[in-house]
């Protein structure tokens, strides 16, 4: 049987002298499926992260028309389950992955259309950059989706969507599919063809119980690994960011750096991240603001919610606007600047790296 292992003797300074005996040893290694560390260490243990993912930008103005075309051509039903179009990072060999750990897609639902019910171990969320009219139904709880809303959903929860309006709607999905795929830990199960509730309430049951800032129901005091709150509404996010910048203008320390307000979506039962494997945040840059250059172990995906700005990731620089999505691979330097103001939604794999004590950041020190 042919061996998949190939070991090549070289004359590199850090390698043993190439001799017939060494060549014979390497053929023996190949036959026994063995690989010596001294031929691989530079690739396996580099001095700093070298992500296969590349910095990349997807334009919303290009994505949305193609999603609309898919809405006319591709039915939603068993098989594909969702009319979701994944971002494929150009460095990852054509896999439908934005980064080695993060999956992102634009999902599109036609008027009066249902997306069937299913569940999976992957943790997921939806973020709405524009539109309304769709309710996601999670374990029977109908949750309205509107512009600016962040809607997390822990793994293994039944969920489907229905559009009660006469207009189509698009949003982005974020999941930890690549992480669970490579960990070989995924499970998936089909549910009913239609969502179990056609209700369209203003507030879901989860919001009525958990959506009161700073207040926790005494009936639910046990911590949960993921947030029980299924919708983080835009009005609360917007107010928090506006107030941070107003406090900064009043002379109080309220922002992460001058002109840069930021919030993290958190699990109300623990104060930690909303999902075990995903961190989600919202950032607002005031007009005439530039961030300090920062690096982080682990990868991120950003979506522009509003405004126009200039983003530099590694050696790539783009002008970005509403809806645009871009990837920051592990340890690539990131700088963001804006003249007129910029709002950014961000998600990352930071909780995984932090639990493994592998998370590291580096930020430029400003005078």
C-alpha positions as CSV (number, residue, x, y, z in Angstrom):
1,X,0.0,0.0,0.0
2,X,1.3,3.4,-0.9
3,X,2.2,5.6,2.0
4,X,0.8,9.2,2.3
5,X,4.0,10.3,4.1
6,X,6.9,11.8,2.1
7,X,10.1,12.9,3.8
8,X,12.8,14.7,1.8
9,X,16.4,15.0,3.0
10,X,17.8,18.4,2.3
11,X,21.2,20.2,2.6
12,X,19.6,23.0,4.8
13,X,21.9,24.2,7.6
14,X,19.6,23.0,10.4
15,X,19.2,19.5,8.9
16,X,21.3,16.3,9.3
17,X,23.9,15.5,6.6
18,X,22.2,13.8,3.6
19,X,23.7,10.3,3.3
20,X,22.5,7.0,1.9
21,X,21.9,5.9,5.4
22,X,19.7,8.9,6.2
23,X,17.7,8.3,3.0
24,X,17.1,4.7,4.0
25,X,16.0,5.8,7.5
26,X,13.5,8.3,5.9
27,X,12.1,5.5,3.7
28,X,11.6,3.4,6.8
29,X,9.8,6.3,8.5
30,X,7.5,6.6,5.5
31,X,6.7,2.9,5.5
32,X,5.8,3.1,9.2
33,X,3.9,6.4,8.9
34,X,6.4,8.3,11.0
35,X,7.5,11.9,10.6
36,X,10.6,13.4,12.4
37,X,10.1,16.7,14.1
38,X,13.4,18.1,12.8
39,X,11.9,18.2,9.3
40,X,8.7,19.9,10.3
41,X,9.3,22.2,13.3
42,X,9.5,25.4,11.2
43,X,6.0,24.8,9.9
44,X,4.4,23.2,13.0
45,X,5.9,25.6,15.5
46,X,6.5,29.0,13.8
47,X,7.6,32.0,16.0
48,X,4.2,33.7,15.5
49,X,0.8,32.7,14.1
50,X,0.8,32.2,10.3
51,X,-2.8,31.9,9.3
52,X,-3.8,30.2,6.1
53,X,-6.7,32.6,5.9
54,X,-6.0,35.9,4.1
55,X,-7.3,39.4,4.7
56,X,-10.3,39.7,2.4
57,X,-13.3,42.0,1.8
58,X,-16.7,41.1,0.5
59,X,-18.8,44.0,-0.8
60,X,-22.5,44.0,0.3
61,X,-23.5,45.7,-3.0
62,X,-22.2,42.6,-4.8
63,X,-23.5,40.0,-2.3
64,X,-27.1,41.3,-2.0
65,X,-28.0,41.1,-5.7
66,X,-26.7,37.6,-5.9
67,X,-28.7,36.6,-2.8
68,X,-31.8,38.1,-4.5
69,X,-31.1,36.1,-7.7
70,X,-30.7,33.0,-5.5
71,X,-34.1,33.8,-4.0
72,X,-35.6,33.6,-7.5
73,X,-33.8,30.4,-8.5
74,X,-33.2,28.3,-5.4
75,X,-36.1,27.0,-3.2
76,X,-35.8,26.6,0.5
77,X,-36.5,23.1,1.7
78,X,-35.0,19.8,2.7
79,X,-31.5,19.3,1.5
80,X,-30.0,22.8,1.5
81,X,-32.4,23.8,4.4
82,X,-31.4,27.4,4.2
83,X,-30.8,29.9,1.3
84,X,-27.4,30.7,2.9
85,X,-24.4,31.7,0.8
86,X,-21.1,31.3,2.7
87,X,-18.0,33.5,2.5
88,X,-15.1,31.4,1.3
89,X,-11.7,32.8,2.3
90,X,-9.3,32.8,-0.7
91,X,-6.6,31.2,1.5
92,X,-8.6,28.2,2.6
93,X,-8.6,26.0,-0.5
94,X,-12.2,26.7,-1.6
95,X,-13.8,25.6,1.7
96,X,-16.9,27.6,2.8
97,X,-15.1,29.1,5.7
98,X,-14.4,32.8,6.4
99,X,-11.5,31.8,8.8
100,X,-10.2,28.4,10.0
101,X,-12.7,28.7,12.9
102,X,-15.5,31.0,11.8
103,X,-18.3,30.6,9.2
104,X,-20.3,33.5,7.8
105,X,-23.1,33.6,5.3
106,X,-25.7,35.9,3.8
107,X,-29.1,34.3,4.2
108,X,-32.1,35.3,2.2
109,X,-35.8,34.6,2.7
110,X,-38.6,35.5,0.3
111,X,-41.9,37.0,1.2
112,X,-44.3,34.6,3.1
113,X,-41.6,31.9,3.0
114,X,-40.5,29.4,5.7
115,X,-37.1,28.0,6.4
116,X,-37.6,24.5,7.9
117,X,-36.8,23.6,11.5
118,X,-33.6,21.8,12.4
119,X,-31.0,21.8,15.1
120,X,-27.2,21.3,15.2
121,X,-24.4,21.4,17.7
122,X,-22.9,24.5,16.1
123,X,-23.4,27.7,18.0
124,X,-25.0,30.4,15.8
125,X,-26.3,33.9,15.6
126,X,-28.0,36.2,13.2
127,X,-27.2,39.9,12.7
128,X,-29.5,42.2,10.7
129,X,-27.9,45.0,8.7
130,X,-31.2,46.0,7.0
131,X,-34.8,45.0,6.7
132,X,-37.5,43.4,8.9
133,X,-40.4,41.1,8.7
134,X,-38.8,37.7,9.6
135,X,-39.3,35.9,12.9
136,X,-36.8,33.2,13.9
137,X,-38.5,30.6,16.1
138,X,-36.1,29.0,18.6
139,X,-37.5,26.1,20.7
140,X,-41.0,27.4,19.9
141,X,-40.2,31.0,20.9
142,X,-40.9,33.5,18.0
143,X,-38.2,36.3,17.9
144,X,-38.5,39.3,15.7
145,X,-35.6,40.3,13.5
146,X,-35.0,44.0,12.7
147,X,-32.2,46.2,11.6
148,X,-29.4,46.3,14.1
149,X,-30.6,43.4,16.2
150,X,-28.2,40.7,17.3
151,X,-29.9,37.2,17.7
152,X,-27.8,34.5,19.3
153,X,-28.7,30.8,19.4
154,X,-26.8,28.2,21.3
155,X,-26.1,24.8,19.7
156,X,-28.8,22.0,19.7
157,X,-31.8,24.4,19.9
158,X,-34.6,23.7,17.4
159,X,-34.9,26.7,15.1
160,X,-36.6,27.8,11.9
161,X,-37.6,31.1,10.3
162,X,-40.7,32.6,8.7
163,X,-41.2,35.8,6.7
164,X,-44.6,37.3,7.5
165,X,-44.1,40.3,5.3
166,X,-44.5,41.0,1.6
167,X,-40.8,41.9,1.2
168,X,-37.7,39.7,1.1
169,X,-35.2,40.0,3.9
170,X,-31.4,39.3,4.1
171,X,-29.1,39.0,7.1
172,X,-25.8,37.5,8.1
173,X,-25.4,34.2,9.9
174,X,-22.3,33.5,12.0
175,X,-21.4,30.0,13.3
176,X,-18.5,28.0,14.6
177,X,-18.9,25.4,11.8
178,X,-15.1,25.2,10.9
179,X,-14.1,24.8,14.5
180,X,-16.5,21.9,15.1
181,X,-15.8,20.4,11.7
182,X,-12.1,20.1,12.4
183,X,-12.8,18.9,16.0
184,X,-15.1,16.2,14.4
185,X,-17.7,17.0,17.0
186,X,-20.8,17.9,15.0
187,X,-24.3,16.6,15.2
188,X,-27.3,17.6,13.1
189,X,-31.0,16.7,13.2
190,X,-34.0,17.6,11.0
191,X,-37.2,18.9,12.6
192,X,-40.6,19.8,11.1
193,X,-41.0,21.3,7.7
194,X,-42.6,24.4,9.1
195,X,-42.0,26.4,12.3
196,X,-44.2,25.4,15.2
197,X,-45.5,29.0,15.8
198,X,-46.8,31.5,13.3
199,X,-47.0,34.1,16.0
200,X,-45.2,37.4,15.4
201,X,-45.1,39.1,18.9
202,X,-43.3,42.4,19.5
203,X,-41.2,40.7,22.2
204,X,-40.2,37.1,22.5
205,X,-40.7,35.1,25.8
206,X,-36.9,35.2,26.3
207,X,-36.9,39.0,26.1
208,X,-39.8,39.3,28.5
209,X,-37.8,37.2,31.0
210,X,-34.2,38.2,30.4
211,X,-34.3,41.5,28.4
212,X,-34.3,43.9,31.4
213,X,-30.8,45.4,31.8
214,X,-29.3,44.7,35.2
215,X,-32.3,42.6,36.4
216,X,-32.2,38.9,36.7
217,X,-35.3,36.7,37.4
218,X,-35.0,34.8,40.8
219,X,-36.7,31.9,39.1
220,X,-33.6,31.3,37.0
221,X,-30.4,31.7,39.1
222,X,-28.4,28.8,37.7
223,X,-25.6,29.8,35.2
224,X,-26.1,28.6,31.6
225,X,-23.2,28.0,29.1
226,X,-24.9,30.2,26.5
227,X,-27.2,33.2,26.8
228,X,-30.9,32.5,27.3
229,X,-31.7,35.9,25.8
230,X,-32.5,35.4,22.1
231,X,-32.5,39.1,21.0
232,X,-30.2,42.0,21.8
233,X,-32.1,45.0,20.4
234,X,-30.5,47.8,18.4
235,X,-32.0,50.5,20.5
236,X,-30.1,49.3,23.6
237,X,-26.8,48.9,21.6
238,X,-27.1,52.3,20.0
239,X,-27.9,54.0,23.3
240,X,-24.9,52.4,25.1
241,X,-22.5,53.5,22.3
242,X,-24.0,57.0,22.2
243,X,-23.7,57.4,25.9
244,X,-20.0,56.2,26.0
245,X,-19.1,58.9,23.5
246,X,-21.1,61.5,25.4
247,X,-19.3,60.6,28.6
248,X,-16.0,60.9,26.9
249,X,-16.9,64.4,25.7
250,X,-17.8,65.3,29.3
251,X,-14.3,64.2,30.4
252,X,-15.0,60.8,31.8
253,X,-13.1,57.6,30.9
254,X,-15.8,55.6,29.0
255,X,-14.3,54.5,25.7
256,X,-11.6,51.9,24.8
257,X,-9.5,54.7,23.1
258,X,-10.3,58.3,22.1
259,X,-13.4,58.4,19.9
260,X,-13.8,54.6,20.0
261,X,-16.9,53.3,21.8
262,X,-17.4,49.5,22.1
263,X,-19.7,47.0,23.8
264,X,-19.7,43.2,24.1
265,X,-22.9,41.2,24.0
266,X,-22.9,39.1,27.2
267,X,-24.7,36.1,28.8
268,X,-26.9,37.6,31.6
269,X,-26.5,34.4,33.7
270,X,-22.7,34.6,33.8
271,X,-21.5,38.0,32.5
272,X,-19.4,36.1,30.0
273,X,-19.6,35.6,26.3
274,X,-23.0,35.0,24.8
275,X,-21.9,31.7,23.2
276,X,-19.2,29.2,24.3
277,X,-17.2,29.5,21.2
278,X,-18.0,33.0,19.8
279,X,-17.4,36.5,21.0
280,X,-19.6,39.3,19.6
281,X,-19.1,43.0,19.9
282,X,-20.2,46.3,18.4
283,X,-17.8,49.2,17.8
284,X,-18.5,52.8,17.0
285,X,-15.9,55.3,15.8
286,X,-16.7,58.9,16.1
287,X,-16.0,61.2,13.1
288,X,-12.3,61.9,12.6
289,X,-11.2,58.9,14.6
290,X,-8.4,56.3,13.9
291,X,-7.8,53.2,16.0
292,X,-4.4,52.2,17.3
293,X,-2.9,49.3,15.3
294,X,-3.7,46.0,17.1
295,X,-3.0,42.3,16.7
296,X,-4.8,39.4,18.2
297,X,-4.3,35.6,18.3
298,X,-7.4,34.2,16.8
299,X,-9.5,35.4,13.9
300,X,-12.4,37.9,13.5
301,X,-15.1,38.8,11.0
302,X,-16.5,42.4,10.8
303,X,-19.6,43.8,9.1
304,X,-20.0,47.5,8.5
305,X,-23.4,48.5,10.0
306,X,-23.3,52.2,9.0
307,X,-20.9,54.9,7.8
308,X,-17.8,54.9,5.7
309,X,-14.2,54.2,6.7
310,X,-10.8,53.0,5.8
311,X,-9.7,49.6,7.0
312,X,-6.1,48.2,6.9
313,X,-5.6,44.5,7.6
314,X,-2.0,43.4,7.1
315,X,-0.9,44.9,3.8
316,X,-4.5,45.3,2.5
317,X,-6.3,48.6,2.7
318,X,-10.0,49.1,1.7
319,X,-12.6,51.8,1.9
320,X,-15.7,50.2,3.4
321,X,-19.4,51.1,3.6
322,X,-22.7,49.7,4.9
323,X,-22.9,45.9,4.7
324,X,-19.4,45.2,3.7
325,X,-17.7,42.2,5.4
326,X,-14.0,41.7,6.0
327,X,-11.8,39.1,7.7
328,X,-8.9,39.7,10.1
329,X,-6.8,36.5,10.3
330,X,-4.9,35.6,13.4
331,X,-2.1,38.1,14.3
332,X,-2.7,40.3,11.3
333,X,-2.4,44.0,12.3
334,X,-5.7,45.9,12.1
335,X,-6.3,49.7,11.9
336,X,-9.6,51.4,11.2
337,X,-10.1,55.1,10.5
338,X,-13.1,57.3,9.5
339,X,-13.8,60.9,8.7
340,X,-17.6,60.8,9.1
341,X,-18.1,58.1,11.7
342,X,-18.3,54.3,11.4
343,X,-20.3,51.5,13.1
344,X,-19.0,47.9,13.0
345,X,-20.3,44.6,14.2
346,X,-17.6,42.1,15.1
347,X,-17.4,38.4,16.0
348,X,-14.4,36.3,16.8
349,X,-13.2,32.9,18.2
350,X,-11.7,34.5,21.3
351,X,-13.6,32.4,23.9
352,X,-12.0,29.2,22.5
353,X,-8.5,30.6,22.7
354,X,-9.0,32.1,26.2
355,X,-10.3,28.8,27.6
356,X,-7.1,27.2,26.3
357,X,-4.9,30.0,27.6
358,X,-3.8,30.7,24.0
359,X,-5.2,34.2,23.6
360,X,-2.8,37.1,23.1
361,X,-3.1,40.7,22.0
362,X,-0.7,43.4,21.1
363,X,-1.6,47.1,20.7
364,X,0.4,50.0,19.5
365,X,1.2,52.5,22.2
366,X,0.4,56.0,21.3
367,X,2.3,59.0,22.7
